[in-house]
Amino acid sequence: MAHDFLGTFNKSQWDRFMEFARSQVADIEERIAHLEAEITRIGRISFVWDGGTPKGFTAAPSTSYLAKLLAAYEVLGGRPEYDLRTRLKTEPVFMLPGDVNTAPHTMSNGEIIGSKGLGDALSAELSRKAQEWLLDTMHWRFGRLERKIRRALDYKDQLYDEQTQLRTAVDAVTNPDSLEGVAETIAQLFTSRNYRAIFDDQGKDPFGSWSHAPFSSFDREKSQIAGLSRSKQGAPQRQNSGYVGSDEEEPA
């Protein structure tokens, strides 16, 4: 795959990647607009909660994909406020803290945290008998629609995440997570003599043939190599000054 490197590379490889990345920036605004249109098509569900008790729900716009799924769910006999109880990423369920005398025992939605050993074998068997003749019906009426609804909500969350990622990428260089902010940090690492994983090959190694040369135990200068026979020059290595080959030859 193109630009197939992560933490070990040289400046020639990085410059080639940045040339490609910067060429894609012009398309980001159109991509964000497409994501916004897709979010509108999916629609939104809002559940009304009173503590942990569901009080109702709304789906908008009425022509959206989620609104249509919920309408079908209700027509088939489902009660979304009871059976789905989905939440947005901004409405997580979490454990309420206890205190020095009482361990945590309640979730933020009002549910009590259970314990092991329910001892419900008798009622479980009776419940299974009451339900098993309806399993196919419940699957076709509710199970499939519930999965579609939850997948749509998850898809929408991912669309929002991608929007955030794209907006961050084109942010100013002052944002360390933006493309140019990362590029600036990488540029500083290229000039650091204390970070050896990446180095400035000065355009001599565009294929990255030297990138995985082992780190040196001690640095050596070209003056130490000159005049020595090839067998005594030592193995290629990466050191504070960058790459040093056994005979300074460029890759084939």
Secondary structure, DSSP 8 states (H G I E B T S, - for coil): -TT--SS-EEHHHHHHHHHHHHHHGGGHHHHHHHHHHHHHHH-EEEEEEETTEEEEEEEESTTSHHHHHHHHHHHTT--HHHHT----TTS---B----SSS---BBTTS-B---S----HHHHHHHHHHHGGGHHHHIIIIIHHHHHHHHHHHHHHHHHHHHHHHHHHTS-TTSTTSHHHHHHHHHHHHH-TT--SEE--TTS-TT-TTTT--B-SS---HHHHTTS-GGGS---EEETTEEE-SS-----
